[in-house]
C-alpha cells in the first residue's frame, strides 16, 4: 500500500461548561471520546484522510458470484478487489471504469533502441498478444506518436520497445519537458507505461537516430508530478527471483518465465512501494527488477528483460503489463471513484480436431490453420467441416472417409462438445491419379485410385487407319506399347499398375505403310508391263513380217517332195499324204 502522508484531522469539542458539583460527568465524557478516537484510528485509516473514494465491484454477467473489495477507500490508498470462480463460467478480465486497456507498442520505423532491438521486441509482443486473442496497435511513426500524445485516450497500455531510448519528434524542444509530459499523461489519463529494458528514459532519440542523454534522473523527471524518486542507478548486475505473483502470471498466461532474472540496472525506489512485484532481489528489499509503480490513476511497469530472448521478453512484457486486468485478484490506486467489472464467459472446453497437415478445418464456419486444431470453445453444439477431397501435390490427393466415434460420416457435421471436451479425428485416404495419354483409339483407366490398389488400363484397338490418302491405300497406325517416363511398360493393349504413386502412361503409335507400298509397287509393275507390251507391238507393227522357221522348213520340204514326185520316186497318193501331214504340223507350230 502507498504510504500516503496523512493530513491533520480536526475533532469538534462539544458539551457545556460543567457546573459546580458536576465535574465527574464531563470528565467521563471526555475520556470516552478520547477512547473512541483512539480505537477508531486503530481500526481504520480512513480518519487519516480528508477525502475518500468508492470502489464498486461487480460481474458481467451480473450475479455470478459475490465479488469482494468494494467499499470506500482513502485517497491514495491501494484497494484490492477479487472474484471467485463461478461454476459454468470462465473469468476473462477486469474492466476498469468500462475500459479493457487497449495496447500500444512504440516501435518507430528506422529508429534504433538502447539495450533492445525495437522490431524484435515489437514482433514478440504482437505475436504473443495474437495468441491470447488481443490486437496490438503499433505506433511506427513520429506523427502517430505525437497524435496519441496530443489527443490522449484514457486507460491504455503503452509499451516502449526502444528500451532506454524514448522516441521524440522535432515538435518538442526539451527532452525533460517531453518526458515530464508523458508522466503527467500516465498520472491523469490512467495510462500504464511499460519500459522493457535498461534504465527508463535515460535517453530521448530523434529522427536522426541521435541519442540525447537525460541520464539516471530521466525516470525521476517522468515521475516528477508525483514527487516519486528512483534511487541512483546500480551498474552492477543483480540476480532477482521470480515472486509468487510472477509465478501466478506465468500460470495464467500458460508460459514459462525464468526462475532467476539478471537485472543489468536495478533501481532502488524512494517514497513509493510497488503495487505488483514480479522479480525481486532477496537481499535488497527496495530493488525490484520487474515491478509496477502506482502513479495516481496510472501505473509505471519497470522491466529489464535484456538478459532473455526477444520472444520471451515479449511474453513477459505482455503478461506483466496486462496481469492486473486478467488476474482474478487485482489492485487499484484510489484517487477517484472506480467501478471494477469482472467479465466472464461461459466455460470453455477443449475441442481437438485431428487431420493431416494439408487439410484445413473450419469450426463454426471459420477456417483454422491447416492440420490438427486445438481450440477452447463454449460447451454446446459446434459445426466442423473439412473438404471432401484436397489435392496435396500433382497427382496426389486426400479423400475424406469419415470421423472416429461419430455416427454421421459426412465432411460437415455438428458435434456436441460437453464439459469433458471432445477429441475427434478425421479419416482421410490417400489417392493417386492414373493419367492415360493416347492420341488414337479409346483409352480406358484414367482416374483416381486408392493408394496401393491395382489400376487397370486398356485400348479399344491396336490399329487405326491413317486419315490421309495413305489411309485410302491401306496405311494404318499400329500400337507399339505403353510407356512411362520414356520406358516401355508393356506391349499389350491392356495392363495394370499398382498405385503406389502417381502414374502417367503414354501409348506409342507408329505408322505402317506396307499395304500402300505394295499397291504402288504392283501398280508400277503393271504399268511397266503394259508400257513394254505397247512399245513392243508398236515396234513390230512397223516392219515386214518374216516367215517363221516352220513355214520355211515346210517350203523346203514341199520343194523336195515335189522334186521326188516329179522324178516319180513317190506316188501321187504318198505325195498328198505327206503334204497334208506337214501342213498340220506347221499350223500346230504357229
ABEGO torsion letter per residue (X at the ends): XBBBBBBBBBBBBBEBBBBBGAAAAAAAAAAAAAAAAAAAAAABAAAABABBBBBBBBBOBBGABBBBGBEBBBBGBBBBBBBBBBBGBBBABBBBGGBAGBBBBBBBBGBBBBGBBAAAAAAAAAAAAAAAGBBBBBBABAAAAAAAAABBBBGBBBBBAAEABBBBBAABABAAAAAAAAAAAAAAAGBBBBBABEBBGABBBBAAGBBBBAEAAAAAAAAAAAGBBBBBBBABBBBBBBBAAAAAAAAAAGBBBBABBBBABBBBBBGBBBABBABBBAABAABBABBBBBBEABBBBBBBAAABBAAAAAAAAAAAAAAAAABABBBBBBABBBBBBBBBBBBBBBBBBBBBAABBBBBGGBBBBBEBBBBBBBBEBBBBBBBABBBABBGBBBBBAEBBGBABABABBBBBBBAAEBBBBBBBBBBBBBBBBBABEBBBGBEBBBBGBBBBBBBABABBBBABAAAAAGBBBBBAEBBBGGBBABABABBBBBBABBBBBBBBBBBBAAAAAAAAAAAAAAAAAAAAAAAAAAAAAABBBBBBAAAAAAAAAAAAAAAAAAAGABBAAAAAAAAAAAAAAAAAAX
